[in-house]
Amino acid sequence: MGQKVTGKPAISPTPAGGEVPARKGRSSPSWQPVLQFLQRRFRVGFAWELHIRTGRHPDVCKSWKTGKHAPDAEALIALINSDVGDEIIRILTRSNVQPWAKALRRTHEISKLRSLQADTERRLAALERGLEP
């Protein structure tokens, strides 16, 4: 649709560079919400933090920050398997209406609430112990 057919895939990962070029003149729409999250999470040392999590060169990670490139599949898998993976999966599947995605979001929310509940119970018990004579 409006693109020249060249016989080559529109996006092909480059194993050595770890980048996938975004569409000409605009960044990848699916990468933007993930990028925004990562920029908020890693306000300082963005490229280094992503380098640590993906194994890609910091210069490659800098190019992801500009939105001109997006991580290739291996780098995205590494991010999903990192400490920020749950948020990345949540962002990537937020508009997915499949039953498995809905169940995953519910499970994640239940987990967060149970963690809050446990923390609240600990704090309440500590306060109650302090009130005893």
Disulfide bonds with the S-S distance in Angstrom:
none
